[in-house]
Amino acid sequence: MATDTLTPNAPVAAPSTQPRRHAPGGRRRRNRLLTGIVLTVVSLIMASPFIWMFLTSLRTPEELASVDMPLLPQTWAWSNYTEALQAAPFGIYARNSLILATGQAITTVILGSMCGYALAKLRWRLRGPVFAWFLLSMMVPFYAVVIPSFFLVRYMPLFGGNDIFGQGGTGWIDTWWALLVPAAVSPFSIFLFRQFYVGTPTELMEAARIDGVNEFGIYARVITPLIKPGLLTVALLAFEAGWNNFLWPLLVTTSENLRVIQVGLSVFKQESATEFHLLMAGTTMAAVPMILMFLLFQRYFVNGFVSSGIK
C-alpha cells in the first residue's frame, strides 16, 4: 500500500500581496462616461440662453407678464414669428446683413491672407515692427476708435457732396462704402493668417522660385491652398462679425434700405415698453443662420484653430 510522504523542507507558496489590477477597458469606459456627463452639463449650461430665447419667442404677452411663468409655454404662439416679420421689413434687413457679412468675409480672406503671407514668408526690414503694430492694435477695443472712424467716414473728401477738404456734405454716411470699407480687414484676421502661413513648408516656395513662379503665384497657387481650413475659419469669423454687427451700422446708416437685421430688432424696444415675445422671435430668426453655419462647418472651424497653434 502506497503511502504519501511529506517533505518537511518543501517550500510553501506565500499568498500574493500585490494589488489587484483593474482591466484597462473598464477604466477607459468610466473616464469616457464621466467626460460625457461633464460635457453634457456644460453644453446644457451654454445652450440655456438660446433655449430660453426660443421658448420666450413662443409665449404670449399675458404669459410673459405673469408672476408664476411656467417653464414651457402653455400656448405655443407660433404667430409671433409672423407678427414679427410684419412689424418691420426684415426681408430688407436680412438682405443687407447678408451683403455686409459676405462682403466682409470676402475682403477679409483676400486682404488678410496677403498681409499674413507677407508677414510670415517674405523677408523685409520692417516686418517685425509692423507685426508688433498689428498685435498692439488688437488690444485696442473698437469702442475706443469708433468716434475717429466715424469722423473719417463723415468727412471723406469728394464723396457725398464733400469738397476736397471733406466739407459741405455727408461723405460716406448712409452709403455702402461706410458699411463695407472700414470692416474690409481686421488685425485679428491678419494675425490668424500669419499663424497659418508660418506652419507651411518654405521648401515649396524655394522649389517654385527655381521653376520660375513669381511671388504672387507662390502665394496664390502654392502656399495658400495648403491652409484651406484656415481660410474657412477666418471667413466664418468675418461672416459672423458682419452678421452680428450692430453699433457701426447704427451710427453710419439712417435710411431703411441700409438697415441691418441687428439694428432692425430695435423696433421692438420702445421707450414705453418692450415687446419681448416679438423681440425674441426676431432674435431667434437672426441667430438661426449663424447656428446652422457653425454646425455645418464645425469640423473645419476646429481644425483651423488647431492648425494655427491657438489653443
Kinemage of the C-alpha trace (Angstrom):
@kinemage 1
@onewidth
@group {chain A} dominant
@subgroup {mainchain}
@vectorlist {calphas} color= white
{ca met a 1} P 0.000 0.000 0.000
{ca ala a 2} L 1.456 3.272 -1.106
{ca thr a 3} L 1.701 5.994 1.447
{ca asp a 4} L 2.228 9.690 0.857
{ca thr a 5} L 5.350 11.111 2.390
{ca leu a 6} L 5.566 14.697 3.467
{ca thr a 7} L 8.767 16.585 2.904
{ca pro a 8} L 9.290 18.926 5.836
{ca asn a 9} L 11.587 21.248 3.890
{ca ala a 10} L 9.270 21.694 0.895
{ca pro a 11} L 8.595 25.368 0.119
{ca val a 12} L 5.089 26.671 0.732
{ca ala a 13} L 3.661 29.238 -1.705
{ca ala a 14} L 3.061 32.563 0.053
{ca pro a 15} L -0.200 34.388 -0.596
{ca ser a 16} L 0.120 37.193 -3.170
{ca thr a 17} L 0.290 40.667 -1.678
{ca gln a 18} L 0.238 42.587 -4.990
{ca pro a 19} L -2.855 44.784 -5.530
{ca arg a 20} L -5.376 43.507 -7.995
{ca arg a 21} L -5.240 45.441 -11.239
{ca his a 22} L -8.438 46.535 -12.853
{ca ala a 23} L -8.985 45.959 -16.531
{ca pro a 24} L -7.867 48.996 -18.578
{ca gly a 25} L -11.053 48.773 -20.663
{ca gly a 26} L -13.268 49.376 -17.628
{ca arg a 27} L -11.256 52.413 -16.573
{ca arg a 28} L -11.481 53.881 -20.045
{ca arg a 29} L -15.233 53.357 -20.082
{ca arg a 30} L -15.608 55.112 -16.741
{ca asn a 31} L -13.470 58.034 -17.875
{ca arg a 32} L -15.448 58.282 -21.100
{ca leu a 33} L -18.739 58.209 -19.198
{ca leu a 34} L -17.565 60.878 -16.746
{ca thr a 35} L -16.321 63.056 -19.616
{ca gly a 36} L -19.641 62.672 -21.401
{ca ile a 37} L -21.599 63.681 -18.305
{ca val a 38} L -19.446 66.763 -17.722
{ca leu a 39} L -19.657 67.823 -21.376
{ca thr a 40} L -23.421 67.305 -21.391
{ca val a 41} L -23.879 69.506 -18.318
{ca val a 42} L -21.604 72.228 -19.726
{ca ser a 43} L -23.391 72.066 -23.092
{ca leu a 44} L -26.781 72.499 -21.430
{ca ile a 45} L -25.486 75.490 -19.470
{ca met a 46} L -24.101 77.066 -22.647
{ca ala a 47} L -27.283 76.351 -24.603
{ca ser a 48} L -29.668 77.536 -21.892
{ca pro a 49} L -29.803 81.205 -23.116
{ca phe a 50} L -30.733 80.023 -26.619
{ca ile a 51} L -33.354 77.631 -25.230
{ca trp a 52} L -34.823 80.427 -23.100
{ca met a 53} L -34.825 82.746 -26.124
{ca phe a 54} L -36.681 80.189 -28.249
{ca leu a 55} L -39.242 79.407 -25.549
{ca thr a 56} L -39.841 83.104 -24.892
{ca ser a 57} L -40.468 83.678 -28.593
{ca leu a 58} L -43.414 81.265 -28.363
{ca arg a 59} L -45.097 82.764 -25.296
{ca thr a 60} L -47.993 85.184 -25.258
{ca pro a 61} L -47.651 88.674 -23.734
{ca glu a 62} L -50.016 87.692 -20.927
{ca glu a 63} L -47.881 84.671 -20.025
{ca leu a 64} L -44.712 86.777 -20.025
{ca ala a 65} L -46.359 89.236 -17.629
{ca ser a 66} L -47.456 86.536 -15.203
{ca val a 67} L -45.561 86.058 -11.941
{ca asp a 68} L -45.515 82.262 -11.935
{ca met a 69} L -44.471 81.765 -15.542
{ca pro a 70} L -44.110 78.047 -16.328
{ca leu a 71} L -41.011 76.521 -17.837
{ca leu a 72} L -42.744 75.573 -21.086
{ca pro a 73} L -45.255 77.827 -22.836
{ca gln a 74} L -48.853 76.994 -22.094
{ca thr a 75} L -49.843 78.211 -25.549
{ca trp a 76} L -47.274 77.802 -28.334
{ca ala a 77} L -47.774 81.100 -30.135
{ca trp a 78} L -46.111 80.446 -33.493
{ca ser a 79} L -47.905 83.517 -34.791
{ca asn a 80} L -45.272 85.630 -33.016
{ca tyr a 81} L -42.897 84.964 -35.892
{ca thr a 82} L -45.420 86.103 -38.477
{ca glu a 83} L -46.199 89.204 -36.446
{ca ala a 84} L -42.502 89.992 -36.055
{ca leu a 85} L -41.959 89.749 -39.812
{ca gln a 86} L -44.865 92.109 -40.404
{ca ala a 87} L -43.713 94.667 -37.826
{ca ala a 88} L -40.668 95.693 -39.877
{ca pro a 89} L -39.175 94.950 -43.315
{ca phe a 90} L -36.990 92.098 -42.086
{ca gly a 91} L -36.507 90.887 -45.646
{ca ile a 92} L -34.576 94.079 -46.425
{ca tyr a 93} L -32.702 93.855 -43.121
{ca ala a 94} L -31.682 90.244 -43.771
{ca arg a 95} L -30.577 91.098 -47.304
{ca asn a 96} L -28.399 93.955 -46.057
{ca ser a 97} L -26.876 91.792 -43.323
{ca leu a 98} L -26.126 89.072 -45.861
{ca ile a 99} L -24.436 91.539 -48.217
{ca leu a 100} L -22.433 93.060 -45.371
{ca ala a 101} L -21.362 89.695 -43.932
{ca thr a 102} L -20.486 88.205 -47.328
{ca gly a 103} L -18.539 91.270 -48.426
{ca gln a 104} L -16.658 91.383 -45.126
{ca ala a 105} L -15.787 87.688 -45.392
{ca ile a 106} L -14.506 88.045 -48.972
{ca thr a 107} L -12.384 91.147 -48.358
{ca thr a 108} L -11.023 89.725 -45.100
{ca val a 109} L -9.917 86.495 -46.761
{ca ile a 110} L -8.284 88.267 -49.717
{ca leu a 111} L -6.597 91.177 -47.953
{ca gly a 112} L -5.897 89.347 -44.694
{ca ser a 113} L -4.250 86.392 -46.426
{ca met a 114} L -1.985 88.713 -48.434
{ca cys a 115} L -0.901 90.556 -45.299
{ca gly a 116} L -0.423 87.330 -43.367
{ca tyr a 117} L 1.687 85.840 -46.165
{ca ala a 118} L 3.875 88.929 -46.295
{ca leu a 119} L 4.429 88.861 -42.530
{ca ala a 120} L 5.154 85.133 -42.404
{ca lys a 121} L 7.081 84.313 -45.577
{ca leu a 122} L 8.638 87.458 -47.012
{ca arg a 123} L 11.867 88.964 -45.697
{ca trp a 124} L 11.761 92.743 -45.392
{ca arg a 125} L 13.220 95.224 -42.936
{ca leu a 126} L 10.119 96.423 -41.094
{ca arg a 127} L 8.402 93.064 -40.839
{ca gly a 128} L 8.918 92.778 -37.070
{ca pro a 129} L 7.727 96.312 -36.173
{ca val a 130} L 4.694 96.014 -38.471
{ca phe a 131} L 3.708 92.707 -36.895
{ca ala a 132} L 4.124 94.241 -33.429
{ca trp a 133} L 1.893 97.112 -34.530
{ca phe a 134} L -0.827 94.649 -35.519
{ca leu a 135} L -0.528 92.925 -32.152
{ca leu a 136} L -0.858 96.251 -30.350
{ca ser a 137} L -3.867 97.261 -32.435
{ca met a 138} L -5.610 94.041 -31.400
{ca met a 139} L -5.501 95.268 -27.790
{ca val a 140} L -7.397 98.480 -28.599
{ca pro a 141} L -11.185 97.966 -28.318
{ca phe a 142} L -13.400 99.103 -31.147
{ca tyr a 143} L -15.260 101.497 -28.854
{ca ala a 144} L -12.045 103.493 -28.410
{ca val a 145} L -11.735 104.217 -32.145
{ca val a 146} L -15.384 104.365 -33.171
{ca ile a 147} L -15.563 108.184 -32.997
{ca pro a 148} L -12.386 108.802 -35.078
{ca ser a 149} L -13.633 106.206 -37.569
{ca phe a 150} L -16.968 107.992 -37.793
{ca phe a 151} L -15.251 111.308 -38.484
{ca leu a 152} L -13.164 109.698 -41.238
{ca val a 153} L -16.324 108.411 -42.873
{ca arg a 154} L -18.226 111.662 -42.357
{ca tyr a 155} L -15.520 113.930 -43.776
{ca met a 156} L -14.369 111.686 -46.648
{ca pro a 157} L -13.248 114.050 -49.433
{ca leu a 158} L -15.121 114.107 -52.751
{ca phe a 159} L -17.937 111.837 -51.532
{ca gly a 160} L -21.484 112.694 -50.531
{ca gly a 161} L -21.197 116.323 -51.616
{ca asn a 162} L -17.912 116.949 -49.765
{ca asp a 163} L -15.220 119.044 -51.346
{ca ile a 164} L -11.564 118.088 -51.456
{ca phe a 165} L -11.229 119.114 -47.799
{ca gly a 166} L -14.172 116.929 -46.680
{ca gln a 167} L -16.547 119.828 -46.080
{ca gly a 168} L -20.021 120.618 -47.334
{ca gly a 169} L -21.640 117.172 -47.464
{ca thr a 170} L -22.154 113.901 -45.656
{ca gly a 171} L -19.256 111.846 -47.000
{ca trp a 172} L -19.869 108.116 -46.780
{ca ile a 173} L -22.718 108.426 -44.276
{ca asp a 174} L -25.705 106.258 -45.259
{ca thr a 175} L -23.843 104.501 -48.083
{ca trp a 176} L -22.499 101.006 -48.629
{ca trp a 177} L -18.976 102.461 -48.538
{ca ala a 178} L -19.382 103.225 -44.832
{ca leu a 179} L -20.571 99.682 -44.122
{ca leu a 180} L -18.031 97.730 -46.170
{ca val a 181} L -14.746 99.659 -46.294
{ca pro a 182} L -13.985 100.069 -42.545
{ca ala a 183} L -14.643 96.351 -41.993
{ca ala a 184} L -12.677 95.152 -45.021
{ca val a 185} L -9.962 93.549 -42.872
{ca ser a 186} L -9.117 93.310 -39.171
{ca pro a 187} L -5.809 92.931 -37.288
{ca phe a 188} L -7.013 89.684 -35.740
{ca ser a 189} L -7.598 88.092 -39.145
{ca ile a 190} L -4.114 89.158 -40.264
{ca phe a 191} L -2.672 87.620 -37.108
{ca leu a 192} L -4.533 84.362 -37.747
{ca phe a 193} L -3.366 84.185 -41.353
{ca arg a 194} L 0.202 84.855 -40.265
{ca gln a 195} L -0.032 81.904 -37.860
{ca phe a 196} L -1.392 79.669 -40.618
{ca tyr a 197} L 1.367 80.611 -43.069
{ca val a 198} L 4.144 80.129 -40.510
{ca gly a 199} L 3.353 76.413 -40.395
{ca thr a 200} L 3.695 75.904 -44.166
{ca pro a 201} L 6.968 74.497 -45.591
{ca thr a 202} L 9.356 77.061 -47.028
{ca glu a 203} L 10.943 74.407 -49.267
{ca leu a 204} L 7.903 74.545 -51.558
{ca met a 205} L 8.491 78.265 -52.084
{ca glu a 206} L 12.136 77.707 -52.944
{ca ala a 207} L 11.236 74.963 -55.407
{ca ala a 208} L 8.613 77.199 -57.007
{ca arg a 209} L 11.120 80.041 -57.378
{ca ile a 210} L 13.530 77.667 -59.104
{ca asp a 211} L 10.734 76.712 -61.507
{ca gly a 212} L 10.218 80.397 -62.323
{ca val a 213} L 6.982 81.065 -60.447
{ca asn a 214} L 6.590 84.681 -59.377
{ca glu a 215} L 5.807 85.700 -55.812
{ca phe a 216} L 2.089 86.163 -56.371
{ca gly a 217} L 1.892 82.742 -57.984
{ca ile a 218} L 3.656 81.213 -54.995
{ca tyr a 219} L 1.173 82.897 -52.686
{ca ala a 220} L -1.936 82.027 -54.682
{ca arg a 221} L -1.140 78.613 -56.167
{ca val a 222} L 1.467 77.017 -53.891
{ca ile a 223} L 1.143 78.151 -50.265
{ca thr a 224} L -2.438 79.357 -49.841
{ca pro a 225} L -4.053 76.032 -50.940
{ca leu a 226} L -2.236 74.409 -48.006
{ca ile a 227} L -4.239 76.433 -45.450
{ca lys a 228} L -7.785 75.761 -46.648
{ca pro a 229} L -9.069 75.105 -43.087
{ca gly a 230} L -7.579 78.446 -42.063
{ca leu a 231} L -9.292 80.228 -44.953
{ca leu a 232} L -12.646 78.796 -43.931
{ca thr a 233} L -12.053 79.622 -40.255
{ca val a 234} L -11.282 83.276 -40.934
{ca ala a 235} L -14.164 83.514 -43.414
{ca leu a 236} L -16.612 82.182 -40.816
{ca leu a 237} L -15.324 84.573 -38.160
{ca ala a 238} L -15.590 87.528 -40.543
{ca phe a 239} L -19.070 86.487 -41.674
{ca glu a 240} L -20.198 86.153 -38.066
{ca ala a 241} L -18.783 89.590 -37.201
{ca gly a 242} L -20.554 91.175 -40.167
{ca trp a 243} L -23.866 89.451 -39.495
{ca asn a 244} L -23.909 90.411 -35.809
{ca asn a 245} L -22.605 93.943 -36.308
{ca phe a 246} L -24.842 96.454 -34.549
{ca leu a 247} L -23.066 99.597 -33.356
{ca trp a 248} L -21.324 100.635 -36.575
{ca pro a 249} L -24.362 100.226 -38.882
{ca leu a 250} L -26.429 102.085 -36.295
{ca leu a 251} L -24.039 105.062 -36.469
{ca val a 252} L -23.467 105.312 -40.220
{ca thr a 253} L -26.910 104.455 -41.646
{ca thr a 254} L -30.116 106.452 -41.471
{ca ser a 255} L -32.336 105.077 -44.255
{ca glu a 256} L -34.488 101.979 -44.005
{ca asn a 257} L -32.907 100.458 -47.129
{ca leu a 258} L -29.480 100.181 -45.457
{ca arg a 259} L -30.510 98.973 -42.012
{ca val a 260} L -29.189 95.559 -40.997
{ca ile a 261} L -31.089 92.916 -39.078
{ca gln a 262} L -29.448 93.598 -35.710
{ca val a 263} L -30.447 97.255 -35.907
{ca gly a 264} L -33.910 96.288 -37.123
{ca leu a 265} L -34.553 94.344 -33.914
{ca ser a 266} L -34.606 97.640 -32.035
{ca val a 267} L -38.095 98.384 -33.391
{ca phe a 268} L -39.490 96.069 -30.715
{ca lys a 269} L -37.881 98.077 -27.921
{ca gln a 270} L -39.635 101.365 -27.341
{ca glu a 271} L -39.396 103.920 -24.561
{ca ser a 272} L -42.759 102.929 -23.086
{ca ala a 273} L -42.492 99.137 -23.326
{ca thr a 274} L -40.624 96.272 -24.911
{ca glu a 275} L -42.418 93.555 -26.855
{ca phe a 276} L -40.304 90.701 -25.595
{ca his a 277} L -42.204 87.959 -27.428
{ca leu a 278} L -41.617 89.682 -30.784
{ca leu a 279} L -38.071 90.679 -29.868
{ca met a 280} L -37.169 87.080 -29.025
{ca ala a 281} L -38.860 85.843 -32.207
{ca gly a 282} L -36.802 88.242 -34.313
{ca thr a 283} L -33.628 87.409 -32.389
{ca thr a 284} L -34.230 83.684 -32.947
{ca met a 285} L -34.603 84.216 -36.678
{ca ala a 286} L -31.434 86.329 -36.707
{ca ala a 287} L -29.449 83.687 -34.800
{ca val a 288} L -30.512 80.650 -36.834
{ca pro a 289} L -28.219 81.300 -39.873
{ca met a 290} L -25.081 81.532 -37.734
{ca ile a 291} L -26.000 78.427 -35.723
{ca leu a 292} L -26.550 76.448 -38.921
{ca met a 293} L -23.280 77.656 -40.419
{ca phe a 294} L -21.327 76.635 -37.346
{ca leu a 295} L -22.976 73.196 -37.285
{ca leu a 296} L -22.185 72.641 -40.962
{ca phe a 297} L -18.570 73.820 -40.813
{ca gln a 298} L -17.728 72.878 -37.233
{ca arg a 299} L -15.059 70.343 -38.183
{ca tyr a 300} L -13.216 72.792 -40.452
{ca phe a 301} L -13.597 75.550 -37.883
{ca val a 302} L -11.940 73.483 -35.125
{ca asn a 303} L -9.233 72.150 -37.456
{ca gly a 304} L -8.413 75.703 -38.494
{ca phe a 305} L -7.754 76.817 -34.928
{ca val a 306} L -5.744 73.666 -34.197
{ca ser a 307} L -3.518 74.135 -37.232
{ca ser a 308} L -2.936 77.797 -36.347
{ca gly a 309} L -1.426 76.847 -32.992
{ca ile a 310} L -4.090 78.762 -30.984
{ca lys a 311} L -5.431 76.724 -28.067
